[in-house]
Amino acid sequence: SVVFPDGDRFESVWEQVSHHPPITAHHTLGDKLVVTGQLRPRPHLVGAHVEVEIEGKVEVRSTDRGETYVTGGVPTFEWRFLPRWHSRMKPREIWTLECEKTGLRSEVEYTGRKGGYHIRGRVFDARQSDPTVACEIEGRFDDVIVAKAVDSGEVLRVYDAREMRQSRGKIIKHTDVLDDRDTEVVWGECFNAMTAHNWEEARAAKRRVEEAERAARRARRANGETWVPRFFTYDAEDGSWRRNPFVRVVLHR
């Protein structure tokens, strides 16, 4: 959970709800915004980097407007190891966000310019046979992103990473370490080794995590136990994972 200086609060829960295949469900609740979805990563080693294709969808619901925007896929990102370990979005891949109620559709791509962080996109009414672009999107996701209205020329700053970095010290954060299954706990040794460019230790830490998970599965089978997620329940009717309203996250300041 995060509380910003202006009082806006967001509670976000992410949980790996399936191990084979690996699927992560997420639910973020804000004052006027609800973001839900499920993601299935598919990593591929390509030369000196790893491409992670992500299957799934994300829904962004504006509760005060009664509008729901659905993604038409999730962008692929890349893990690059040289000259340092870092990630970036895959250039020249278009992803979309569309609202059935309004007909508005956005198409955004990472163009690959300036290190692959540059963003370009457009917003238009998808219900029109020959849609007119309402606004254009331009910027960098590590800097400033703006939307410019085509008819009036009005410019709206929709995201400013610099302001986020400057206000980081003012943000009231609640860090939730739920138990020894928390991601930062399970993969902590592997993350630290990768940050230190100690790839041999990173591989060893990865193997320890995988072996521990196999041992836990064998123990559950031997005891006749079935593993179930803590925060989400599968909805077979629409094939999605839904947040359990009766399971609360305990916050630790």
C-alpha positions as a printed NumPy array, in Angstrom:
array([[  0.   ,   0.   ,   0.   ],
       [  1.267,   3.494,  -0.883],
       [  0.015,   6.863,   0.359],
       [  1.059,   9.97 ,  -1.58 ],
       [  1.535,  13.438,  -0.037],
       [ -1.8  ,  14.658,  -1.471],
       [ -3.619,  11.87 ,   0.379],
       [ -4.182,   9.521,  -2.567],
       [ -3.814,   5.926,  -1.455],
       [ -3.353,   2.763,  -3.479],
       [ -3.47 ,  -0.813,  -2.222],
       [ -1.883,  -3.284,  -4.61 ],
       [ -1.783,  -7.07 ,  -4.277],
       [  0.168,  -9.367,  -6.601],
       [  0.228, -13.148,  -6.199],
       [  1.515, -16.039,  -8.271],
       [ -1.697, -18.048,  -8.505],
       [ -0.311, -20.833, -10.686],
       [  3.15 , -22.358, -10.919],
       [  2.656, -24.596, -13.964],
       [  2.128, -22.543, -16.04 ],
       [  3.374, -19.507, -14.102],
       [  0.507, -17.013, -13.799],
       [  0.435, -13.895, -11.639],
       [ -2.842, -12.181, -10.719],
       [ -2.936,  -8.585,  -9.52 ],
       [ -5.438,  -6.114,  -8.085],
       [ -4.824,  -2.42 ,  -7.369],
       [ -7.447,  -0.277,  -5.651],
       [ -7.339,   3.524,  -5.562],
       [ -9.84 ,   6.224,  -4.628],
       [-11.271,   6.414,  -8.158],
       [ -9.389,   3.668,  -9.932],
       [ -9.318,  -0.144,  -9.976],
       [ -6.685,  -2.04 , -11.987],
       [ -6.973,  -5.815, -12.313],
       [ -5.468,  -8.5  , -14.498],
       [ -3.437, -11.646, -14.867],
       [ -0.081, -12.152, -16.53 ],
       [  1.8  , -15.187, -17.821],
       [  5.459, -14.528, -18.686],
       [  7.238, -16.472, -21.432],
       [ 10.989, -15.809, -21.276],
       [ 13.282, -16.528, -24.251],
       [ 17.069, -16.217, -24.347],
       [ 18.008, -14.105, -27.385],
       [ 21.735, -13.576, -27.764],
       [ 23.01 , -11.592, -24.786],
       [ 19.583, -10.709, -23.411],
       [ 16.312, -12.306, -22.341],
       [ 13.011, -11.361, -23.965],
       [  9.966, -11.853, -21.749],
       [  6.718, -12.097, -23.701],
       [  3.691, -11.672, -21.456],
       [  0.321, -13.233, -22.165],
       [ -2.733, -11.887, -20.409],
       [ -4.756,  -8.732, -20.059],
       [ -5.182,  -5.732, -17.808],
       [ -8.43 ,  -3.875, -17.031],
       [ -8.385,  -0.265, -15.837],
       [-11.719,   0.842, -14.367],
       [-12.533,   4.468, -13.577],
       [-15.112,   4.25 , -10.792],
       [-16.199,   7.898, -10.967],
       [-16.72 ,   7.793, -14.762],
       [-18.037,   4.243, -15.017],
       [-15.546,   3.453, -17.782],
       [-13.459,   0.303, -18.2  ],
       [-10.382,   0.208, -20.437],
       [ -8.981,  -3.171, -21.513],
       [ -5.532,  -3.85 , -22.916],
       [ -5.108,  -5.657, -26.192],
       [ -2.067,  -7.533, -24.944],
       [  0.858,  -6.636, -22.703],
       [  4.202,  -5.228, -23.927],
       [  7.228,  -7.492, -24.116],
       [ 10.2  ,  -6.397, -22.056],
       [ 13.87 ,  -7.289, -22.203],
       [ 16.414,  -8.149, -19.517],
       [ 19.822,  -6.939, -20.684],
       [ 23.041,  -7.895, -18.927],
       [ 25.551,  -5.592, -20.655],
       [ 27.021,  -3.124, -19.896],
       [ 24.994,  -3.583, -16.691],
       [ 21.936,  -5.544, -15.592],
       [ 18.837,  -3.556, -16.583],
       [ 15.44 ,  -3.947, -18.211],
       [ 13.626,  -2.058, -20.94 ],
       [ 10.486,  -2.409, -23.022],
       [ 10.896,  -4.062, -26.415],
       [ 11.051,  -1.376, -29.148],
       [  8.614,  -1.135, -32.057],
       [  5.918,  -3.253, -30.432],
       [  2.448,  -1.667, -30.369],
       [  0.055,  -2.278, -27.493],
       [ -3.463,  -0.966, -27.074],
       [ -5.988,   0.174, -24.479],
       [ -9.675,   0.462, -25.424],
       [-12.99 ,   1.385, -23.776],
       [-16.181,  -0.185, -25.122],
       [-18.389,   2.526, -23.593],
       [-16.634,   5.534, -25.143],
       [-15.057,   3.823, -28.152],
       [-11.752,   5.475, -27.334],
       [ -8.653,   3.482, -28.224],
       [ -4.996,   4.25 , -27.637],
       [ -2.075,   2.713, -29.505],
       [  1.364,   3.121, -27.965],
       [  4.793,   1.896, -28.998],
       [  8.337,   2.129, -27.683],
       [ 10.17 ,   3.466, -30.714],
       [ 13.688,   2.42 , -29.792],
       [ 15.09 ,   5.918, -29.985],
       [ 17.199,   7.238, -27.131],
       [ 17.921,   3.835, -25.665],
       [ 14.48 ,   2.309, -26.213],
       [ 12.75 ,   4.444, -23.592],
       [ 11.001,   6.769, -26.035],
       [  7.204,   6.45 , -26.292],
       [  4.958,   7.45 , -29.182],
       [  1.226,   6.896, -29.545],
       [ -2.186,   8.201, -30.505],
       [ -5.78 ,   8.21 , -29.227],
       [ -8.823,   7.945, -31.521],
       [-12.452,   6.788, -31.679],
       [-12.301,   3.167, -32.834],
       [-16.023,   3.186, -33.734],
       [-15.352,   5.418, -36.749],
       [-14.65 ,   3.737, -40.09 ],
       [-11.966,   6.327, -40.824],
       [-11.005,   7.493, -37.331],
       [ -9.564,  10.922, -36.716],
       [ -6.715,  11.09 , -34.215],
       [ -7.871,  13.055, -31.166],
       [ -4.476,  13.408, -29.516],
       [ -0.886,  12.303, -29.902],
       [  1.299,  10.882, -27.132],
       [  5.018,  11.564, -26.909],
       [  7.754,  11.233, -24.325],
       [  9.952,   8.898, -22.322],
       [  8.775,   6.593, -19.546],
       [ 11.853,   7.522, -17.475],
       [ 11.193,  11.263, -17.958],
       [  8.05 ,  13.131, -19.115],
       [  5.109,  11.901, -21.22 ],
       [  2.622,  14.371, -22.706],
       [ -0.616,  14.148, -24.703],
       [ -1.244,  16.846, -27.336],
       [ -4.762,  17.512, -28.645],
       [ -4.636,  17.552, -32.444],
       [ -7.438,  20.113, -32.935],
       [ -6.552,  22.667, -30.238],
       [ -2.86 ,  22.015, -29.714],
       [ -3.407,  21.833, -25.949],
       [ -0.686,  19.843, -24.184],
       [ -1.376,  17.767, -21.096],
       [  1.417,  16.321, -18.986],
       [  0.179,  12.816, -18.165],
       [  3.286,  11.464, -16.444],
       [  6.446,  12.967, -14.964],
       [  9.05 ,  10.53 , -13.659],
       [ 11.161,  13.441, -12.376],
       [  8.391,  14.593, -10.031],
       [  7.956,  11.01 ,  -8.843],
       [ 11.663,  10.764,  -8.04 ],
       [ 11.65 ,  14.118,  -6.254],
       [  8.599,  13.226,  -4.152],
       [  9.784,   9.719,  -3.341],
       [ 11.033,  10.817,   0.043],
       [  7.607,  12.316,   0.808],
       [  5.666,   9.185,  -0.104],
       [  4.439,   7.241,   2.886],
       [  5.157,   3.62 ,   2.055],
       [  3.913,   0.481,   3.736],
       [  6.122,  -2.485,   2.915],
       [  4.338,  -5.796,   3.342],
       [  6.521,  -8.842,   3.916],
       [  3.774, -11.389,   4.337],
       [  5.863, -14.49 ,   5.046],
       [  8.77 , -16.488,   3.653],
       [  6.882, -16.817,   0.337],
       [  7.175, -13.109,  -0.42 ],
       [  9.033, -12.472,  -3.698],
       [ 11.731, -10.333,  -2.101],
       [ 12.419, -13.114,   0.396],
       [ 12.318, -16.071,  -2.015],
       [ 14.397, -14.452,  -4.757],
       [ 16.448, -12.078,  -2.609],
       [ 19.742, -13.957,  -2.934],
       [ 19.334, -14.291,  -6.702],
       [ 18.499, -10.587,  -7.135],
       [ 21.485,  -9.532,  -5.031],
       [ 23.848, -11.77 ,  -6.992],
       [ 22.576, -10.422, -10.333],
       [ 22.998,  -6.845,  -9.117],
       [ 26.602,  -7.703,  -8.179],
       [ 27.14 ,  -9.365, -11.612],
       [ 27.913, -12.629,  -9.813],
       [ 26.233, -14.845, -12.397],
       [ 27.514, -18.128, -10.973],
       [ 25.972, -17.354,  -7.583],
       [ 22.791, -16.099,  -9.298],
       [ 22.402, -19.433, -11.104],
       [ 23.062, -21.311,  -7.868],
       [ 20.462, -19.22 ,  -6.017],
       [ 17.951, -19.831,  -8.817],
       [ 18.539, -23.581,  -8.54 ],
       [ 18.001, -23.455,  -4.775],
       [ 14.645, -21.71 ,  -5.261],
       [ 13.542, -24.238,  -7.884],
       [ 14.672, -27.225,  -5.809],
       [ 12.865, -25.885,  -2.732],
       [  9.658, -25.491,  -4.75 ],
       [  9.939, -29.06 ,  -6.107],
       [ 10.453, -30.373,  -2.582],
       [  7.387, -28.464,  -1.369],
       [  5.283, -29.927,  -4.197],
       [  6.438, -33.446,  -3.361],
       [  5.557, -32.891,   0.291],
       [  2.073, -31.647,  -0.599],
       [  1.446, -34.646,  -2.842],
       [  2.625, -37.015,  -0.121],
       [  0.268, -35.398,   2.4  ],
       [ -2.655, -35.214,  -0.035],
       [ -2.657, -31.404,   0.119],
       [ -3.781, -29.061,  -2.652],
       [ -2.109, -25.668,  -2.896],
       [ -4.504, -22.717,  -3.218],
       [ -3.714, -19.007,  -3.648],
       [ -4.202, -16.778,  -0.637],
       [ -5.631, -13.615,  -2.185],
       [ -7.351, -14.75 ,  -5.405],
       [ -9.998, -17.233,  -6.544],
       [-10.376, -18.569, -10.074],
       [-13.603, -17.621, -11.847],
       [-14.255, -20.437, -14.321],
       [-17.117, -18.508, -15.952],
       [-14.863, -15.874, -17.516],
       [-11.492, -17.584, -17.045],
       [-10.011, -14.938, -14.753],
       [ -8.696, -14.631, -11.208],
       [-10.712, -12.466,  -8.802],
       [ -9.469, -10.785,  -5.642],
       [-10.857, -12.325,  -2.46 ],
       [-12.624,  -9.439,  -0.666],
       [-12.47 , -11.209,   2.695],
       [ -8.665, -11.601,   2.762],
       [ -6.988,  -8.409,   3.891],
       [ -3.331,  -7.438,   3.615],
       [ -1.799,  -6.64 ,   7.007],
       [  0.277,  -3.474,   6.691],
       [  3.536,  -3.   ,   8.546],
       [  4.877,   0.53 ,   8.762]])
